[in-house]
Amino acid sequence: MVGLTSYFPSGDEYVTEDALKNLRNYRYRAVDKSFLTKYLYRHYWEWAVTLFPRWMAPNLITLTGLSFEIFDVILVLLIMPDLEGPGPAWLYFAFGIGMWLYSTFDNVDGKQARRTGTSSPLGELFDHGCDALNCTIAGIVEASAFACGISWQTVAIVFFTTMTFFFSTWEEYHTGVLYLGYINGPTEILTLAVLACFASGIWGPAIWHVPASQGLPIIGRLFPEAWELMDALLMITAMAMIFGHCLVCCINVYSACKEQNRSFFATLPQLVQYAVFAGSCYIWLSNSTTIFTNNHLVLFMVTAGTAFGRIVSKIILAHLTEMPFPSYTVQMIPLVLGAVIARIGWFTPSTELLFLVISFLFVVVAYFHWALVVIERFCEFLGINCLTITPRKQRAKTE
């Protein structure tokens, strides 16, 4: 066992003792401009948190919420592995309910922490880490609800979620504030996603594949005649993401840098990491011999999504511990290497599948080793447990 663990980095390589000391400076700061949150969901979440027993740890609520989405992906693999279907009506309602429960649990965990006096920097790391993984999981579920199939439409949906989350995390690192605008992903966009799942359950997923001119009577003619409604919706989403989210994140980081007398342009190379991630995935998929044709897209997405989870979780960790912005993770290696081999044309269908399976195992093992070690170090330093509530007397001894 000792020989096996020697191949993994030590806990101090993941987060040093000096970095852990900066957790004492932790203060959660968030701004939510959403009208839905202010006038509707806030009251719903305040009621929902009362349904949870006080002994239930906030992180356990977060993990339980994520399990609903994982269950939906399992349903996809068992009932509609082509991500197109059509599946039975109840399946689409299950997708929507799973998303709604995830959202509810994700918003209740922080209230449970304040309710039980267990707020901690571990809670933010655990919550955002699960959100990062859910970018891919929820993307697969939503693509299935839209009947996108094993296609570039599915790829677009997943990468829209990862790109917005990366920019939000990069923004929070520099501003120290989690900013949610008047229309934001966790609230308005998720609500629309839930309603879209229900619409597929009522009318069938074919409604998303009518001509754009039919699905969008007013603006549908602005799009190419061959475009489906789904194509038009993805284009609208892309424009909203770039100009309504990513650009706003850049403006907020620019303002923060100006206030702190730092160079905004020095922060821009930090975005290269996501560009390499997305670019590697695109090159690999564009030159793949088997991922689209033999229905291995879900395996590829989960592999890439786990690597993405590590990328942004390291940024969150750096934000909490005041460490330098991380620009690299070892889990990028299989994606970059896969892109190079696919581009050169060295893959055969069998060797590519083998490489993809090995890549999946590598990124999953690397991710969970990192996550478990970092969580353990946080718990030891803060004198808390991750999935259970530590008695107040024991927490007080560590403060």
C-alpha positions as CSV (number, residue, x, y, z in Angstrom):
1,M,0.0,0.0,0.0
2,V,2.9,2.3,0.8
3,G,4.4,1.6,-2.6
4,L,1.1,2.5,-4.3
5,T,0.6,5.8,-2.5
6,S,4.2,6.8,-3.3
7,Y,3.0,7.4,-6.9
8,F,0.6,10.2,-5.7
9,P,1.5,13.7,-4.6
10,S,1.6,14.3,-0.9
11,G,-1.0,16.4,0.9
12,D,1.5,19.2,1.3
13,E,1.9,19.3,-2.4
14,Y,-1.8,19.8,-2.9
15,V,-2.1,22.5,-0.1
16,T,0.7,23.6,2.2
17,E,0.4,24.2,5.9
18,D,1.0,27.9,5.3
19,A,-1.8,28.0,2.8
20,L,-4.1,26.3,5.3
21,K,-3.4,29.1,7.8
22,N,-5.0,31.5,5.4
23,L,-8.3,29.8,5.9
24,R,-8.6,31.9,9.1
25,N,-9.1,34.9,6.8
26,Y,-12.0,33.2,5.1
27,R,-15.2,35.2,4.6
28,Y,-17.9,34.1,2.1
29,R,-19.1,37.0,-0.1
30,A,-21.8,36.7,-2.7
31,V,-24.1,39.1,-4.7
32,D,-27.3,37.7,-6.2
33,K,-29.2,40.2,-8.4
34,S,-31.8,37.7,-9.6
35,F,-35.4,38.9,-9.2
36,L,-36.5,35.2,-9.2
37,T,-34.3,34.7,-6.1
38,K,-35.4,37.9,-4.4
39,Y,-39.1,37.5,-4.9
40,L,-39.7,33.8,-5.2
41,Y,-37.0,31.3,-4.6
42,R,-35.6,32.9,-1.5
43,H,-38.8,32.2,0.4
44,Y,-39.0,28.7,-1.0
45,W,-35.4,27.9,0.1
46,E,-36.0,29.3,3.5
47,W,-39.0,26.9,3.8
48,A,-37.2,24.0,2.3
49,V,-34.3,24.1,4.8
50,T,-36.7,23.5,7.6
51,L,-37.5,20.1,6.2
52,F,-33.9,18.9,6.8
53,P,-33.0,17.7,10.3
54,R,-30.4,19.8,12.2
55,W,-28.1,16.8,12.5
56,M,-27.7,16.6,8.7
57,A,-24.4,18.2,7.6
58,P,-24.5,20.9,4.8
59,N,-22.0,19.0,2.7
60,L,-24.2,15.8,2.9
61,I,-27.1,17.9,1.6
62,T,-24.8,19.0,-1.3
63,L,-23.7,15.5,-2.1
64,T,-27.3,14.2,-1.9
65,G,-28.4,16.9,-4.4
66,L,-25.6,15.8,-6.8
67,S,-26.8,12.2,-6.5
68,F,-30.1,13.1,-8.1
69,E,-28.3,14.3,-11.2
70,I,-26.1,11.2,-11.3
71,F,-29.2,9.1,-11.0
72,D,-30.6,10.9,-14.1
73,V,-27.4,10.1,-16.1
74,I,-27.8,6.4,-15.1
75,L,-31.4,6.6,-16.4
76,V,-30.0,8.0,-19.7
77,L,-27.5,5.2,-20.0
78,L,-30.0,2.5,-19.3
79,I,-33.1,3.8,-21.2
80,M,-31.8,6.3,-23.8
81,P,-28.1,5.7,-24.4
82,D,-28.2,7.4,-27.8
83,L,-29.3,10.6,-26.0
84,E,-32.0,11.0,-28.6
85,G,-34.9,8.6,-27.9
86,P,-37.6,9.4,-27.8
87,G,-37.9,8.0,-24.3
88,P,-41.0,7.5,-22.2
89,A,-42.7,10.7,-21.0
90,W,-41.9,9.9,-17.3
91,L,-38.1,10.0,-18.2
92,Y,-38.2,13.6,-19.1
93,F,-40.1,14.5,-16.0
94,A,-37.5,12.6,-14.0
95,F,-34.8,14.8,-15.7
96,G,-36.6,18.0,-14.7
97,I,-37.3,16.8,-11.1
98,G,-33.7,15.7,-10.7
99,M,-32.5,19.1,-11.8
100,W,-34.9,20.9,-9.5
101,L,-33.9,18.8,-6.5
102,Y,-30.3,19.4,-7.2
103,S,-30.9,23.2,-7.4
104,T,-32.9,23.1,-4.2
105,F,-30.3,21.1,-2.2
106,D,-27.5,23.3,-3.7
107,N,-29.2,26.4,-2.4
108,V,-30.3,25.0,0.9
109,D,-26.9,23.7,2.0
110,G,-25.6,27.2,2.8
111,K,-28.7,28.0,4.8
112,Q,-28.3,24.7,6.7
113,A,-24.7,25.7,7.5
114,R,-25.8,29.1,8.9
115,R,-28.8,27.4,10.7
116,T,-26.4,24.9,12.4
117,G,-23.5,27.3,12.9
118,T,-21.2,25.1,10.7
119,S,-20.3,27.5,7.9
120,S,-16.7,26.9,6.8
121,P,-14.4,27.3,3.8
122,L,-14.7,23.6,3.3
123,G,-18.4,24.1,2.6
124,E,-17.6,26.5,-0.3
125,L,-14.9,24.2,-1.7
126,F,-17.2,21.2,-1.5
127,D,-20.3,23.0,-2.9
128,H,-18.4,24.6,-5.8
129,G,-16.6,21.3,-6.5
130,C,-19.9,19.5,-6.9
131,D,-21.2,22.3,-9.0
132,A,-18.2,21.9,-11.3
133,L,-18.8,18.2,-11.8
134,N,-22.5,18.9,-12.4
135,C,-21.7,21.1,-15.3
136,T,-21.0,18.0,-17.4
137,I,-23.6,15.8,-15.7
138,A,-26.5,18.3,-16.1
139,G,-25.3,19.0,-19.6
140,I,-25.7,15.4,-20.6
141,V,-29.1,15.2,-19.0
142,E,-30.3,18.4,-20.7
143,A,-29.0,17.3,-24.1
144,S,-30.9,14.1,-23.7
145,A,-34.1,16.0,-22.8
146,F,-33.6,18.0,-26.0
147,A,-33.0,14.8,-28.0
148,C,-29.7,16.1,-29.3
149,G,-28.2,12.7,-29.6
150,I,-24.5,11.8,-30.1
151,S,-23.8,15.1,-31.9
152,W,-22.1,18.5,-31.7
153,Q,-25.3,19.9,-30.2
154,T,-24.7,17.8,-27.1
155,V,-21.0,18.9,-27.0
156,A,-22.1,22.6,-27.3
157,I,-24.5,22.3,-24.4
158,V,-21.9,20.7,-22.1
159,F,-19.2,23.2,-23.0
160,F,-21.5,26.2,-22.6
161,T,-22.0,25.2,-19.0
162,T,-18.3,24.6,-18.3
163,M,-17.2,27.9,-19.9
164,T,-19.6,30.0,-17.9
165,F,-18.6,28.2,-14.7
166,F,-14.9,28.7,-15.5
167,F,-15.3,32.4,-16.0
168,S,-17.4,32.8,-12.8
169,T,-14.7,31.0,-10.8
170,W,-11.9,33.1,-12.4
171,E,-13.9,36.2,-11.6
172,E,-14.4,35.1,-7.9
173,Y,-10.7,34.4,-7.5
174,H,-9.9,38.0,-8.4
175,T,-12.9,39.9,-6.9
176,G,-13.4,37.7,-3.9
177,V,-17.1,37.8,-4.6
178,L,-19.4,35.2,-6.2
179,Y,-21.5,37.4,-8.5
180,L,-24.8,36.3,-9.9
181,G,-26.4,38.7,-12.3
182,Y,-30.1,39.5,-13.0
183,I,-30.2,36.5,-15.3
184,N,-27.8,33.8,-14.2
185,G,-27.2,30.1,-14.7
186,P,-28.0,28.7,-11.3
187,T,-31.4,30.4,-11.2
188,E,-33.0,31.6,-14.4
189,I,-31.2,29.3,-16.9
190,L,-31.7,26.3,-14.6
191,T,-35.4,27.1,-14.3
192,L,-35.7,27.2,-18.1
193,A,-33.8,23.9,-18.3
194,V,-36.3,22.3,-15.9
195,L,-39.3,23.7,-17.8
196,A,-37.7,22.4,-21.1
197,C,-37.5,18.9,-19.6
198,F,-41.2,19.1,-18.7
199,A,-42.1,20.4,-22.2
200,S,-40.3,17.3,-23.7
201,G,-42.3,15.1,-21.4
202,I,-45.6,16.7,-22.4
203,W,-45.2,17.3,-26.1
204,G,-42.2,15.1,-26.9
205,P,-38.6,16.1,-27.6
206,A,-39.4,16.5,-31.3
207,I,-40.6,20.0,-30.6
208,W,-37.0,21.2,-30.4
209,H,-36.2,19.9,-33.9
210,V,-38.8,21.8,-35.9
211,P,-37.4,24.4,-38.4
212,A,-36.2,27.5,-36.6
213,S,-38.7,29.7,-38.6
214,Q,-41.5,27.6,-37.2
215,G,-40.3,27.4,-33.6
216,L,-39.4,31.1,-33.4
217,P,-42.0,32.8,-35.6
218,I,-40.7,36.4,-35.0
219,I,-36.9,36.0,-35.3
220,G,-36.7,32.5,-36.8
221,R,-36.2,33.9,-40.3
222,L,-32.9,35.5,-39.2
223,F,-31.3,32.0,-39.1
224,P,-30.3,29.8,-42.0
225,E,-33.3,28.0,-43.6
226,A,-31.8,24.6,-42.7
227,W,-31.5,25.3,-39.0
228,E,-33.6,23.6,-36.5
229,L,-35.1,25.3,-33.4
230,M,-32.3,23.7,-31.4
231,D,-29.6,25.2,-33.5
232,A,-31.1,28.7,-33.1
233,L,-31.5,28.3,-29.4
234,L,-27.8,27.2,-29.1
235,M,-26.7,30.2,-31.1
236,I,-28.8,32.6,-28.9
237,T,-27.3,30.9,-25.8
238,A,-23.8,31.3,-27.1
239,M,-24.3,35.0,-27.8
240,A,-25.8,35.5,-24.3
241,M,-23.0,33.6,-22.7
242,I,-20.3,35.6,-24.4
243,F,-21.7,39.0,-24.1
244,G,-24.0,38.6,-21.1
245,H,-21.7,36.6,-18.9
246,C,-18.1,36.2,-20.0
247,L,-17.7,39.8,-20.9
248,V,-19.3,40.9,-17.6
249,C,-16.8,38.7,-15.7
250,C,-14.0,40.4,-17.6
251,I,-15.3,43.8,-16.7
252,N,-15.7,42.9,-13.0
253,V,-12.1,41.5,-12.9
254,Y,-10.9,44.6,-14.6
255,S,-12.6,46.8,-12.0
256,A,-11.1,44.7,-9.2
257,C,-7.6,44.9,-10.6
258,K,-8.0,48.7,-11.0
259,E,-9.0,49.0,-7.4
260,Q,-6.1,46.8,-6.3
261,N,-3.5,48.6,-8.6
262,R,-2.9,45.3,-10.4
263,S,-2.6,44.7,-14.1
264,F,-5.8,43.3,-15.7
265,F,-3.8,42.1,-18.7
266,A,-1.7,40.0,-16.4
267,T,-4.8,38.0,-15.5
268,L,-5.7,37.2,-19.2
269,P,-3.1,34.3,-19.6
270,Q,-5.0,32.5,-16.9
271,L,-7.8,32.0,-19.4
272,V,-5.5,30.0,-21.6
273,Q,-6.0,26.9,-19.4
274,Y,-9.7,26.7,-20.4
275,A,-8.8,27.4,-24.0
276,V,-6.4,24.4,-24.0
277,F,-9.0,22.3,-22.3
278,A,-11.8,23.1,-24.8
279,G,-9.4,23.2,-27.8
280,S,-8.1,19.7,-26.9
281,C,-11.6,18.3,-26.6
282,Y,-12.6,19.9,-30.0
283,I,-9.5,18.6,-31.8
284,W,-9.9,15.1,-30.4
285,L,-13.6,14.9,-31.2
286,S,-13.1,16.4,-34.7
287,N,-10.6,13.7,-35.6
288,S,-12.1,10.8,-33.6
289,T,-12.6,7.4,-35.2
290,T,-15.0,6.1,-32.7
291,I,-16.5,8.6,-30.2
292,F,-19.4,9.7,-32.4
293,T,-19.8,6.7,-34.6
294,N,-19.7,4.1,-31.8
295,N,-21.6,6.1,-29.2
296,H,-18.8,6.8,-26.7
297,L,-19.6,10.5,-26.3
298,V,-20.9,10.1,-22.7
299,L,-17.7,8.4,-21.7
300,F,-15.6,11.2,-23.3
301,M,-17.8,13.9,-21.7
302,V,-17.5,12.4,-18.2
303,T,-13.7,12.1,-18.7
304,A,-13.4,15.7,-19.8
305,G,-15.9,16.8,-17.2
306,T,-13.9,15.2,-14.4
307,A,-10.7,17.0,-15.6
308,F,-12.7,20.2,-15.7
309,G,-13.9,19.6,-12.2
310,R,-10.3,19.4,-11.0
311,I,-9.3,22.6,-13.0
312,V,-11.9,24.8,-11.4
313,S,-11.7,23.2,-7.9
314,K,-8.0,24.0,-7.9
315,I,-8.9,27.7,-8.6
316,I,-11.5,27.6,-5.8
317,L,-8.9,26.1,-3.5
318,A,-6.4,28.8,-4.4
319,H,-9.0,31.5,-3.7
320,L,-9.8,30.1,-0.3
321,T,-6.1,29.6,0.7
322,E,-4.8,32.7,-1.0
323,M,-2.4,30.7,-3.2
324,P,-1.3,31.7,-6.7
325,F,-3.7,31.1,-9.5
326,P,-3.2,27.5,-10.7
327,S,-2.4,27.2,-14.4
328,Y,-2.1,23.5,-14.9
329,T,-3.5,20.2,-13.7
330,V,-2.1,16.7,-14.5
331,Q,-5.6,15.6,-15.7
332,M,-5.2,17.8,-18.8
333,I,-2.5,15.4,-20.1
334,P,-4.8,12.7,-21.5
335,L,-7.0,15.3,-23.2
336,V,-4.0,17.0,-24.9
337,L,-2.3,13.7,-25.7
338,G,-5.6,12.3,-27.1
339,A,-6.0,15.4,-29.3
340,V,-2.5,15.1,-30.7
341,I,-2.8,11.4,-31.5
342,A,-6.2,11.8,-33.1
343,R,-5.0,14.8,-35.2
344,I,-2.0,12.8,-36.4
345,G,-4.3,9.9,-37.2
346,W,-2.7,7.2,-35.2
347,F,-5.9,6.0,-33.5
348,T,-7.9,3.0,-34.7
349,P,-11.4,2.5,-33.2
350,S,-10.1,-0.1,-30.8
351,T,-7.0,1.8,-29.7
352,E,-8.9,5.0,-29.3
353,L,-11.5,3.3,-27.1
354,L,-8.8,1.7,-25.0
355,F,-7.0,5.1,-24.6
356,L,-10.3,6.7,-23.7
357,V,-11.0,4.1,-21.0
358,I,-7.5,4.5,-19.6
359,S,-7.9,8.3,-19.6
360,F,-11.2,8.0,-17.8
361,L,-9.7,5.8,-15.1
362,F,-6.7,8.1,-14.7
363,V,-8.7,11.3,-14.3
364,V,-11.2,9.8,-11.9
365,V,-8.5,8.3,-9.7
366,A,-6.4,11.5,-9.8
367,Y,-9.5,13.6,-9.1
368,F,-10.7,11.6,-6.1
369,H,-7.2,11.3,-4.6
370,W,-6.8,15.1,-4.8
371,A,-10.3,15.7,-3.4
372,L,-10.1,13.2,-0.5
373,V,-6.6,14.5,0.5
374,V,-7.6,18.2,0.4
375,I,-10.8,17.5,2.3
376,E,-8.9,15.6,5.0
377,R,-6.4,18.4,5.4
378,F,-9.2,21.0,5.6
379,C,-11.0,18.9,8.2
380,E,-7.9,18.3,10.3
381,F,-7.0,22.0,10.2
382,L,-10.5,23.3,11.0
383,G,-11.4,20.5,13.5
384,I,-14.5,19.5,11.6
385,N,-15.9,16.5,9.7
386,C,-17.0,16.7,6.1
387,L,-20.3,14.8,6.0
388,T,-21.2,15.0,9.7
389,I,-21.6,17.9,12.1
390,T,-18.8,18.2,14.6
391,P,-19.9,19.0,18.2
392,R,-19.4,22.6,19.1
393,K,-17.0,21.8,21.9
394,Q,-14.7,19.9,19.6
395,R,-14.7,22.8,17.0
396,A,-14.0,25.3,19.7
397,K,-10.8,23.5,20.7
398,T,-9.3,24.1,17.2
399,E,-10.2,27.8,17.0
